Amino acid sequence: MTVLAFKDLLLTCCNKVYHREADKTDPEYIVWSESGTYPLFHGDNTRTEEAQVIAVDLLTKEEFSEVPALLRAAFSDEEIVYRGPDVIYHPDLGYTQYAYTVELI
């Protein structure tokens, strides 16, 4: 899956999706950014396949957001490997953060 196709997938889960930085005025939004790559397979001392690692953070003021379930379903439907979410409440901002790490091949 390409990074642009991944962005489109995120937009099916939440209509406010930002790359690297967000406006921070929306009550619910996703920020995503590439955080690196790592090799999956080597052949003849060359990377033959690698995974793109992407951080995906949902920030929401909703007490019971439906977006985490939508993200899980979208990742599962597209067979995207992910870790998380780690859930962090930011009392000074009033947001709950759901942090995922995703691997795209």
C-alpha positions in Angstrom: 0.0 0.0 0.0 1.3 3.4 -0.8 1.5 6.2 1.7 -1.1 8.2 -0.3 -3.5 5.2 -0.3 -2.9 4.9 3.5 -3.9 8.6 3.9 -7.1 7.9 2.0 -7.8 4.9 4.2 -7.5 7.2 7.3 -9.9 9.6 5.8 -12.5 6.8 5.7 -12.3 6.6 9.5 -12.1 10.4 10.3 -12.7 13.4 8.1 -9.9 15.5 9.7 -6.6 13.9 8.8 -3.3 15.8 9.0 0.3 14.9 8.0 2.9 15.6 10.6 1.1 18.6 12.3 -2.5 19.5 13.0 -4.6 22.6 13.5 -5.5 21.4 17.0 -8.9 23.2 17.0 -10.9 20.2 15.8 -12.6 18.2 18.5 -11.4 15.0 16.8 -8.6 14.5 14.3 -5.8 12.1 13.2 -2.2 13.1 12.7 0.1 10.7 11.0 3.8 10.7 10.0 6.4 8.4 8.6 8.9 7.3 11.3 11.2 5.1 9.3 11.6 1.9 7.4 13.1 -1.5 8.2 14.0 -4.4 6.0 11.8 -7.5 5.9 13.8 -9.7 3.6 17.3 -9.7 2.2 18.5 -11.4 -1.0 22.1 -11.3 -2.2 23.0 -8.7 0.4 20.2 -6.4 -0.8 16.9 -5.4 0.7 14.2 -7.1 -1.4 11.3 -5.9 0.7 10.9 -3.3 3.4 8.2 -2.0 5.7 7.3 1.7 6.0 6.7 2.5 9.7 4.0 5.1 10.3 2.9 6.7 13.6 -0.9 7.4 13.7 -2.4 9.5 16.5 -6.1 10.0 17.0 -6.8 13.0 19.3 -10.4 13.3 20.5 -12.5 15.2 23.0 -15.3 12.6 22.5 -15.7 10.4 25.6 -16.7 7.3 23.5 -15.3 7.9 20.0 -16.1 5.4 17.3 -12.9 6.2 15.4 -10.7 3.6 17.2 -13.1 0.8 16.1 -13.1 2.2 12.6 -9.3 2.2 12.5 -9.1 -1.3 13.8 -11.6 -2.5 11.1 -9.8 -0.6 8.3 -6.4 -2.0 9.3 -7.8 -5.5 9.6 -9.7 -5.2 6.2 -6.5 -4.1 4.5 -4.3 -6.6 6.4 -2.2 -3.8 7.8 0.0 -4.8 10.8 -0.3 -2.4 13.7 0.5 -2.0 17.4 -1.6 -0.1 19.9 -3.5 1.9 20.6 -1.7 3.3 23.6 -4.3 5.5 25.2 -3.1 8.7 26.9 -5.2 11.4 28.4 -4.0 15.0 28.2 -5.9 16.9 31.0 -4.3 20.2 30.1 -5.7 20.0 26.6 -8.8 17.9 27.2 -7.9 15.4 24.5 -7.5 11.6 24.7 -4.8 10.4 22.4 -4.9 6.9 20.8 -1.4 6.2 19.5 -0.8 3.5 16.9 2.3 2.2 15.1 1.5 0.9 11.6 3.7 -1.1 9.2 3.0 -0.7 5.5 4.4 -3.1 3.0 
